[in-house]
Structures are given as C-alpha cells and as structure tokens.
Amino acid sequence: MYRQVFSEKGRLDRRSPVPLYYQLKEIFRSWIISGEFGENGRFPSESELQERFGVSRMTVRRALSELVNEGFLIREQGRGSFVVRPRVQDQLRRLTSFTEDMQLRGLATESRILDFRLVHDEEVARKMEIPQDEELVQLRRLRLVEGEAIAIQNAFIRHRFCPGILERGLLEGSLYKTLEESYGLRLGRAIQTVEAKPADEYEARLLALEIGQPVLVLERLTFLADGNPIEYVRSIYHGDRYRFTVELVR
C-alpha cells in the first residue's frame, strides 16, 4: 500500500522557499485527509518516509511531530505512528442544533443531561439584554458522537417562551425541535463566537482530557424570527475532535 501511495502522491520542490519539513507535512496531511490509511491505520515509518523522499530522519520526524501536535497522528512507543479518527466538522453557515448537525453527517448522537432547572442569572441576562430578574431555563448537557464525549453545552432559554418545558422534557432529545414543534416558536438567526482556552478540571474530566489541554469555546446568542432573544448557550468542544469551518463570500 505504501508503494502505491508514494508513487501517486507527493513531490518535494527543493527550489521552493517553503521548508522541506513543511512540504512533507502538507503531503502527509493530504494522505490522511484522503483516507489512504483509514481510521486508526498505521502510518509509514520514519525510515520508509526518509527513503521515499530522500531527506534526513530529522526532517521526517519534524513533519510527523507537527501532525501529532495538530491532532492528525498519534505516536506509540515501539509501534510507530497511527492515523487519528477524523474530527467532527461543523460548517457555520446555518442555524442548526447539535443533533441536526450530526444527523446530517449520518453520525449517532447521545445527550446526557447534567442540569435542567429554573434559574436567574444576571450575567446571562445582560448578554441577552433582557431584565436581570427574568426566569431562565438552564439546560446543561454532555454531547456524545458515536459514543465519544465531544462537547459540554450549557444553554439558557427564556422560560416565558416555553413554560412547562421541564415537565414536558425535550422532543426527541432536541431543544430546537422542542421550541419549534411543541411551542410553535420560529428561530431566526444567531450570533456566534469561537475561541480557544485551556480545559479546567471539570471540563477535562467530562471530555476525557488532561487539565490544560486546549478546548474550543463556542458562545451563541439565538434570536426568534421576530427579533426577540430566546437562547444563550456556551459550549466547550473537545479541541482534538471538533473543527469549525466558515464559508466566506465576497
């Protein structure tokens, strides 16, 4: 298999100002993304790659190390390098729920409710620009994809728009489906931000990470079609298993 892959893909341009290790990294990444080695497949050894490209062991090792740092490979002592499961990808173009996103990709999802209660939260109320004493529904969930913990979602919904939701529960486990079908609400748009931060002890425990490992923080303020704010959610995503993409049009 290696001989076939090598013969079809990847040439180094030794006249290019781009460093050889970086060129190698991009070639290796293209192999991984195209599925040449499959999920958890063994990647070629350093010696095989060194012989194929005619570069030093140090150059190959640096390229592989960068891919390990970027979450494409893992290295096991005495066994070699292995391809990591592909990240779940979310395209930030449509206002969809987590469940809808995963269903579109044909992935099995599961939610574990960690907290579901009525609260007052002045900070959230300020973000939503609503009265600070307004009652909110707090819904904190651990979201799993194919049995693996991917995200912790902490949502706050204005109770006045969905009275009795604690007793009714969620329709098919989806908050947005419940709001739309059980309460007749029409969701319109959302403002969303994404940033990185180190995982704290609680987040690391739920997402099976090391404390301090990077996670992605997504904050979303959702509005109804009539312009009323309805939801504020702060989600913590497993940084090694999730990727956000945005399409930009001029």
CORTA-V964898 format. One record per residue. N is the residue number from 1. RES is the residue in three letters. PSI is psi in whole degrees, 0 to 359 (999 if undefined). Layout:
N:RES:PSI ; N:RES:PSI
This chain:
1:MET:320 ; 2:TYR:319 ; 3:ARG:320 ; 4:GLN:315 ; 5:VAL:314 ; 6:PHE:321 ; 7:SER:336 ; 8:GLU:332 ; 9:LYS:135 ; 10:GLY:111 ; 11:ARG:141 ; 12:LEU:139 ; 13:ASP:100 ; 14:ARG:351 ; 15:ARG:353 ; 16:SER:147 ; 17:PRO:349 ; 18:VAL:127 ; 19:PRO:148 ; 20:LEU:320 ; 21:TYR:324 ; 22:TYR:321 ; 23:GLN:317 ; 24:LEU:315 ; 25:LYS:317 ; 26:GLU:323 ; 27:ILE:312 ; 28:PHE:319 ; 29:ARG:322 ; 30:SER:324 ; 31:TRP:315 ; 32:ILE:312 ; 33:ILE:325 ; 34:SER:353 ; 35:GLY:20 ; 36:GLU:326 ; 37:PHE:359 ; 38:GLY:171 ; 39:GLU:129 ; 40:ASN:16 ; 41:GLY:152 ; 42:ARG:131 ; 43:PHE:153 ; 44:PRO:150 ; 45:SER:166 ; 46:GLU:317 ; 47:SER:320 ; 48:GLU:318 ; 49:LEU:322 ; 50:GLN:316 ; 51:GLU:319 ; 52:ARG:316 ; 53:PHE:352 ; 54:GLY:41 ; 55:VAL:173 ; 56:SER:158 ; 57:ARG:323 ; 58:MET:321 ; 59:THR:316 ; 60:VAL:315 ; 61:ARG:321 ; 62:ARG:319 ; 63:ALA:316 ; 64:LEU:320 ; 65:SER:322 ; 66:GLU:322 ; 67:LEU:329 ; 68:VAL:314 ; 69:ASN:329 ; 70:GLU:359 ; 71:GLY:15 ; 72:PHE:333 ; 73:LEU:157 ; 74:ILE:150 ; 75:ARG:132 ; 76:GLU:127 ; 77:GLN:125 ; 78:GLY:353 ; 79:ARG:331 ; 80:GLY:200 ; 81:SER:143 ; 82:PHE:145 ; 83:VAL:134 ; 84:VAL:150 ; 85:ARG:140 ; 86:PRO:147 ; 87:ARG:148 ; 88:VAL:133 ; 89:GLN:136 ; 90:ASP:120 ; 91:GLN:119 ; 92:LEU:70 ; 93:ARG:328 ; 94:ARG:152 ; 95:LEU:97 ; 96:THR:160 ; 97:SER:166 ; 98:PHE:315 ; 99:THR:315 ; 100:GLU:319 ; 101:ASP:313 ; 102:MET:324 ; 103:GLN:323 ; 104:LEU:334 ; 105:ARG:2 ; 106:GLY:27 ; 107:LEU:141 ; 108:ALA:130 ; 109:THR:159 ; 110:GLU:144 ; 111:SER:135 ; 112:ARG:116 ; 113:ILE:122 ; 114:LEU:333 ; 115:ASP:134 ; 116:PHE:99 ; 117:ARG:171 ; 118:LEU:136 ; 119:VAL:169 ; 120:HIS:131 ; 121:ASP:108 ; 122:GLU:322 ; 123:GLU:315 ; 124:VAL:319 ; 125:ALA:321 ; 126:ARG:318 ; 127:LYS:325 ; 128:MET:350 ; 129:GLU:50 ; 130:ILE:167 ; 131:PRO:137 ; 132:GLN:341 ; 133:ASP:8 ; 134:GLU:141 ; 135:GLU:135 ; 136:LEU:152 ; 137:VAL:122 ; 138:GLN:125 ; 139:LEU:105 ; 140:ARG:127 ; 141:ARG:148 ; 142:LEU:122 ; 143:ARG:130 ; 144:LEU:143 ; 145:VAL:124 ; 146:GLU:38 ; 147:GLY:359 ; 148:GLU:132 ; 149:ALA:122 ; 150:ILE:324 ; 151:ALA:153 ; 152:ILE:120 ; 153:GLN:129 ; 154:ASN:99 ; 155:ALA:145 ; 156:PHE:124 ; 157:ILE:141 ; 158:ARG:116 ; 159:HIS:332 ; 160:ARG:335 ; 161:PHE:347 ; 162:CYS:58 ; 163:PRO:139 ; 164:GLY:10 ; 165:ILE:331 ; 166:LEU:322 ; 167:GLU:322 ; 168:ARG:322 ; 169:GLY:183 ; 170:LEU:136 ; 171:LEU:114 ; 172:GLU:29 ; 173:GLY:7 ; 174:SER:125 ; 175:LEU:312 ; 176:TYR:321 ; 177:LYS:321 ; 178:THR:313 ; 179:LEU:320 ; 180:GLU:315 ; 181:GLU:325 ; 182:SER:331 ; 183:TYR:358 ; 184:GLY:24 ; 185:LEU:147 ; 186:ARG:112 ; 187:LEU:139 ; 188:GLY:300 ; 189:ARG:173 ; 190:ALA:151 ; 191:ILE:129 ; 192:GLN:140 ; 193:THR:151 ; 194:VAL:132 ; 195:GLU:169 ; 196:ALA:153 ; 197:LYS:164 ; 198:PRO:142 ; 199:ALA:136 ; 200:ASP:182 ; 201:GLU:317 ; 202:TYR:313 ; 203:GLU:318 ; 204:ALA:320 ; 205:ARG:315 ; 206:LEU:326 ; 207:LEU:8 ; 208:ALA:51 ; 209:LEU:171 ; 210:GLU:145 ; 211:ILE:132 ; 212:GLY:349 ; 213:GLN:143 ; 214:PRO:140 ; 215:VAL:161 ; 216:LEU:132 ; 217:VAL:120 ; 218:LEU:126 ; 219:GLU:131 ; 220:ARG:131 ; 221:LEU:116 ; 222:THR:140 ; 223:PHE:149 ; 224:LEU:167 ; 225:ALA:334 ; 226:ASP:3 ; 227:GLY:352 ; 228:ASN:132 ; 229:PRO:137 ; 230:ILE:329 ; 231:GLU:141 ; 232:TYR:129 ; 233:VAL:138 ; 234:ARG:119 ; 235:SER:142 ; 236:ILE:117 ; 237:TYR:141 ; 238:HIS:112 ; 239:GLY:331 ; 240:ASP:349 ; 241:ARG:3 ; 242:TYR:144 ; 243:ARG:136 ; 244:PHE:138 ; 245:THR:148 ; 246:VAL:132 ; 247:GLU:125 ; 248:LEU:131 ; 249:VAL:132 ; 250:ARG:999
